[in-house]
Amino acid sequence: MNIPFTKMHGLGNSYIFVDLFKFSLAEDTLSDLAQTVSDQNFGIGSDGLILIHPSEVAEVGMRIFNKDGSEGKNCGNGLRCVAKYAYEEELINQKKFAIETKGGNVTAEVHGDRACIDQVTVDMGEPILERSRIPMQGDHASKVVAEPFEIEGEKMSVTAVSMGNPHAVFFVDQMDNAPLYELGPIISNDKRFPEGVNVEFIEKVNDEELHFRVWERGSGVTQACGTGACAAVVAATLNQALNQDKEITVHLAGGDLYITWASDGRVWMRGKAETTIAGTFYWER
Ligand SMILES: N[C@H](CCC[C@H](N)C(=O)O)C(=O)O
């Protein structure tokens, strides 16, 4: 099967995009395809697969599959790339439009001209803070803010936020000391998170800046995580480390994202989206 694809990234968090307005894929092949295209040796190399599809509830839909073939419910970097692609490829004729995700609909606005969109702003909607909807086990306290969290003998404290997908946020004094590789995968698969969890370590720089690193559910360490950056700003605000209604610069490994948790409760994400290559993937299937 010859599959037309576009590889795009948000701050180095790259995905292989397949446009289902022009091509069709069988549902029972998607997980295998995600694992195959993501492999840098046997495939193309990426953090996963993203499908751009027709939607009955928005101008365009997005589905995201992680490197391990698991399906995520939202992807901030992926949303900016989908918005860029949809406008540049004339799937959409307006610059502001809704995108359907399994984690809920969002609204994107592209900046630039048809020939090249470089920045995209996304209204990510309101974060989900109720424990049972993260989801995270436990019956005490409906929200998970600075909750004691012991793992591998380490006494930590976790703040849990969902942006349609689950995030466990931990503060560190020095990002260089963050146990990203040691504890990231263990926390991500901890039974206290029945659907797994994306794991973020953040360091406050000042009232407008955070350092950020992530171990993503299903993909491991990535250069950036858009939903994670949103969750990090929400978590820092809930812990009184940041003030609401301010644009925060989140310094991720692959670059900066600009996040605002507005006083009306909605989270705004602004950042780049870039195309790397377009081609045909020859899949022996
Ligand atoms: N690993 C995530 C999906 C990708 C999120 C990330 N790449 C982003 O930009 O938000 C999950 O399983 O929930």
The ligand as an ORCA input file, in Angstrom:
! r2SCAN-3c Opt
* xyz 0 1
  N       1.287     11.223     24.442
  C       0.019     11.970     24.524
  C      -0.452     12.394     23.115
  C       0.481     13.416     22.472
  C       0.523     14.706     23.251
  C       1.652     15.672     22.890
  N       2.540     15.271     21.847
  C       1.142     17.092     22.688
  O       1.732     17.852     21.894
  O       0.164     17.459     23.394
  C      -1.045     11.075     25.182
  O      -0.989      9.854     25.049
  O      -1.935     11.643     25.832
*
